[in-house]
C-alpha cells in the first residue's frame, strides 16, 4: 500500500507539472498575440521593484503621449480588446491662485467620477500652501477626469503611463487553476492514506499548495484593483501669480511695449509684496523701528553735548587774561 501511494503521488505531481507548463505556454502565446495587437510605439521605462508578495517579473511600463501645457488634451488609451489588462497612471502638476476653490472642486470631481482619495497631504509651512493627492478613479473615467482637472487649475506639466499586464495576469490565473487542481488531488489522496508517513507528507504538500494559492489569489486581487481603477498623482501649488505660458512670436515694438508693461507690473507686485510682508510683521517691525530711532537720538544728543562742552572750554581758555610778564623790574624810588 505504501509503495502504491508513493508511485501514485509521483505520477500525480509529474502530471501537474506537465499541465502547468502547457497552460503557461498557451497563456504566453495568447499574451504575446494580444500585446502585438495592442502595443504602441512608445519608449520603455524601467518599473520600480515589485511589492512584497508578487512572485513574477513585472512587465515593462510604456509611456503614452503627454502634453506639458495648460489645458492640453492627452490621448492615453484607445479601444482595447476585452481580454487585455491595462494599468493607467497619471502625474499632474498644477498651480492656482484660488487654492481653496481648486481643492473643493477636486473633491467634488472625484466624488462625481466615482473615485476616492487613496492618500492626501497638505503642507502649510510657507506663505503659500501645497497639496499632494493620490486619487483612484475608474479606468473608464481616467481620461475625462484628467481633462476636467485642467479646468480647476493651471496644468504646468502632466505625464501619463500605461502598463500592459495581460501576460502576467493570465499566467498567474493559470497557475492558480493548476494549484487548486493539485490541492483537490492531494486532499483525495489524504483521505485514502492510512500510513502515518504518507499522511505527514501529504499534509506538508497540502500546506505548501494552500500557501501558493493564497499568494496567487492576492496577486490577482492586486491586479484587478490596479486595472479597474486608474491611479492619478496630483501636486497642487498655491501661487501669487500663475506661471506665464508660451506666447506667439511678435515684433520688436510689441516686445518693447510688453517689456514696459512687465516692468510696471513687477514694480507694483514688489510694492504689494512689501506691504503684505509689513502687514504680517508690523508689530515687531514697528518696535524695532522705534528702538533704533531712540538709539540714534541718544547718540546724536551725546555727540552734541560733547561738542558743545569742547567749544565752551576753548572759548573760556581764549577769554582768560594773559599772565603778568615774569621779567618786570621793580619801580625805582
Secondary structure, 3 states (H helix, E strand, C coil): CHHHHHHHHHHHHHHHHHHHHHHHHHHHHHHHHHHHHHCCCCCEECCCCCCCCCCCCCCCEEECCCCCCCCCCCCCCCCCCCCCCEEEEEEEEEEECCHHHHHHHHHHHHHHCCCEEEEEEEECCCCCCEEEEEEEEEHHHHHHHHHHHCCCCEEEEEEEEEEECHHHHHHHHHHHHHHHHHHHHHHHHHHHCCCHHHHHHHHHHHHHHHHHHHHHHHHHHHHHHHHHEEEEEEEEEECCCCCCCCCCCCCHHHHHHHHHHHHHHHHHHHHHHHHHHHHHCHHHHHHHHHHHHHHHHHHHHHHHHHHHHHHHHHHHHHHCCCCCCCCCCCCCC
